[in-house]
């Protein structure tokens, strides 16, 4: 590389070429020495400019996760050093090519430099603010599967995204200006080589392996470029699609149930299964109370409900939770079983029940329509049935869903089994400023606005509660209301950086899986023994896998011999009887019915939970009763054999599975 001379004078700039100065006129010697000093200074500045990008990358990474970098050891130090070299070569070549004196290539190189620097650093800064990790290949492949949802998310949080990408954009543009001022290579062989190697360096950045999961022992720009390479491979067909979504079910034809004699159906109650979205246990009044700030409407509509205070979802992903709630299978069941086993709708239909599924969720999201389109229902509603212009993430307004339920449920034949699935508490959360008691509230995902963002979420929960309460009051006012049991839960919870992550699907920690749950059973719908058993589980550690056998029990199908083949795969226990559980219960957001952006899984046995996420290097063990915020890691040994069993079941720690 040669820096341009500050003068057109052809004096040698090498200070060692003393002989070149012997013939200089005396009057020119001071000027010549000054020019040589300027040239040397310019070359030093040129090198500093070319190395500035990698220095800035390192500065950003140290600022974001300096403590983690200090913990790197052995091969991870070598991996990080390799990423630094890769970053320095890539940005140096691009900037060198962009600093050329003339030609179209310099503008192409400059555009690529500014664009890539802005995206690779800006997006990583933004993602770290939200999720305490960098975007990697898994996350970017996940995002491409839900591009419309991602766009909606960014649109709602555009201000924070802009604040994250603006500094890299300004710095990148400034570096191009500085390079053209101080580097400015002549049209020499080095310049031509740089123009050839610059695009090659970008391509190599797409394909060179890096540490991007457990330890992320790579610089943020290298991790992002590697992820972009994986997306390009998928788009071009060089890499098969990795994301798993729900597909078309292939359930068996069930035999006609014999437990309930023909003509005696009304001896069993109706069951209305109400499922909400992303409502965590501490954002809902599970126990009846005189003062309920979060969910006053449902609190008033079901005053005699039986609270289940320690209910946990087996996943914090809607698709997995629904598959578990409706099938009774663990989330670790095979894709074939999750699509091939009967669901509650199938069992109820085989027993002569009328069935319905109403949801405000958008059924185009993640192939949801395929999974439910063949349910044996007399009534079925999705978001676009309620509003053709429904938002992909929020779905249709929950009030429209309540209106549809009010209409349809009066048309149903008793006994019936129906699911009412509300969705406006999904990110980006729907609120009404006139009914938003939790203040200050704003929809900013910036870390410094975390509590205001949590209030925004609570306002969405409060708004949804109004219409769920209205629906429950309507049901109780109908002639069939006194014969209808209501089962209530949320598909999963929602995190607000308690352990770094934001939203859901990122962990099986309690902020994401500890959910509200209760059962409202009018007098006479359950036997005295069933009521006593249900009341005894108020403080029991329970799981969504327990709700399926409980509902089958309510429908009178718990001992149906013709269904025993499929009952055998259920791992839950009916809450209408005693529960003795010795086997650990699996937890995961990576399932045969749903792929995960970041791997995370674990197990629970009683009050002990074993869990790990993709970037963890060891299992964590928590006592969820003694330490409900899961702040004290007891170490894997405290969870007994669960670590070995989890590794056998899941294939190892989340970040170490190939």
Secondary structure, 3 states (H helix, E strand, C coil): CCCCCCCCCCCCCCCCCHHHHCCCCHHHHHHHHHHHHHHHHHHHHHHHHHHHHHHHHHHHHHHHHHHHHHCCCCHHHHHHHHHHHHHHHHHHHHHHHHCCCCCHHHHHHHHHHHHHHHHHHHHHHHHHHHHCCCCCHHHHHHHHHCHHHHHHHHHHCHHHHHHHHHHHHHHHHHHHHHHHHHCCCCCCHHHHHHHHHHHHHHHHHHHCCCCCCCCCCCCHHHHHHHHHHHHHHHHHCCCCCCCCCCCCCCCCCCCCCCCCCCCCHHHCCEEEEEEECCCEHHHCCCCCCCCCCCCHHHHHHCCCCEECCEEECCCCCHHHHHHHHHHCCCCCCCHHHHHHCCCHHHHHHHCCCEEEEEECCCCCHHHHHHHHCCCCCCEEECHHHHCCCCECCCECCHHHHHHHHHHHHCCCCCCEEEEEECCCCCCCCCCCHHHCCCCCCCCCCCHHHHHHHHHHHHHHHHHHHHHHHHHHHHHHHCCCHHHEEEEEEECCCCEECCCCCEECCCCCCHHHHEECEEEECCCCCCCHHHHHHHHHCCCCEEEHHHHHHHHHHHCCCCCCHHHHHHHCCCCCCCCCCCCCCCCCEEEECCECCECCCCCEEEEEECCEEEEEECCCCCCEEEECCCCCCCCCCCCHHHHCCHHHHHHHHHCCCHHHCC
